Amino acid sequence: MIDRHAAASGIDLAALNAALDDGSADALVGQSEALGRRLGVQGTPAWLVAGRLIPGLYPREQFETLLRSLAG
């Protein structure tokens, strides 16, 4: 099932399977989780915009308004 969805997304299946087999995919996920914790991320989705952590999912229009306000 993973291969089917990955292929449909255009992912290189050989590279994906190699990363899963050698543990590098797992290591990268662990590094990403550690970075998120250091930045204060407690769940998903979370966005880091202009140095500010924005947790949660917003309707597109509300998120775009928020982004414009941060761009100042």
Beta strands, then each sheet from edge to edge (+ up, - down):
strand 1: 46-49
strand 2: 52-55
sheet 1: 1+ 2-
end
